[in-house]
Amino acid sequence: MTRRTRNILRLVSVIIVLALVLMELGVIPQVVNFKFWFMVVAYALVLVSVK
């Protein structure tokens, strides 16, 4: 896995977490009801991107 791919995976996971936090704070409307699973996916992306 190249460095660029790792950085993209980390960026996607950060964006997912940021969107979920903003939904929890009420800044953006809640679009999904699967917040827990999106957090699991974000954590998995970080784990995959670590060497």
TAHU-V285269 format. One record per backbone hydrogen bond with DSSP energy under -0.5 kcal/mol. CO is the residue of the C=O (numbers start at 0). NH is the residue of the N-H. If there is no record, write none. Layout:
CO,NH
CO,NH
This chain:
1,5
2,6
3,7
4,8
5,9
6,10
7,11
8,12
9,13
10,14
11,15
12,16
13,17
14,18
15,19
16,20
17,21
18,22
19,23
20,24
21,25
21,26
21,27
28,30
33,37
34,38
35,39
36,40
37,41
38,42
39,43
40,44
41,45
42,46
43,47
44,48
45,49
